[in-house]
Structure formats: structure tokens, C-alpha cells
């Protein structure tokens, strides 16, 4: 399905001059590219689509969206599809 999923940035690194980070999606942690959101800092929430952070998001909206995705069973489905891409 390839949804844009909100998550919290828990680590920021530099990988060959590419800004990368680990993002926590309600307990599932993935490495994502942060190049498109240079303003993102540790603890911020971001919307991630196929491994790329696209925008900053407020915490309340992020948590509401994660909860709704999980209740609909879309969160696990999304991460299963993401595994196929990696």
C-alpha cells in the first residue's frame, strides 16, 4: 500500500554526507533518510514514505495517526511491504 507513516526520530547520523536517522514507529525502528527535512532534530516527529522523511509533524497528530493505522491493521502491512523494498 505504501503509506506515509509518522514516527519519532531517535538517532541522527551522517552516512557518507547523507543525513540519516533511526525513526521509531510505535515500537518498530527503521533507518530513514533525513535529507529532505534538515530542520528535524532528535525527538521530533516526521512523516516517512518508503524510507524518506518528508516533513515534520507535531506529536499529537503523529500519535493519533499511528494509533489509527494500528487499529486498522495497516501498520504491520506497511512494514511488511517496506521489508520487500529494502
Secondary structure, 3 states (H helix, E strand, C coil): CCCCEEEEEEEEEECCCCEEEEEEECCEEEEEECCCCCCCCCCCEEEEECCEEEEEECHHHHHHHHHHHHHCCHHHHHHHHHHHHC
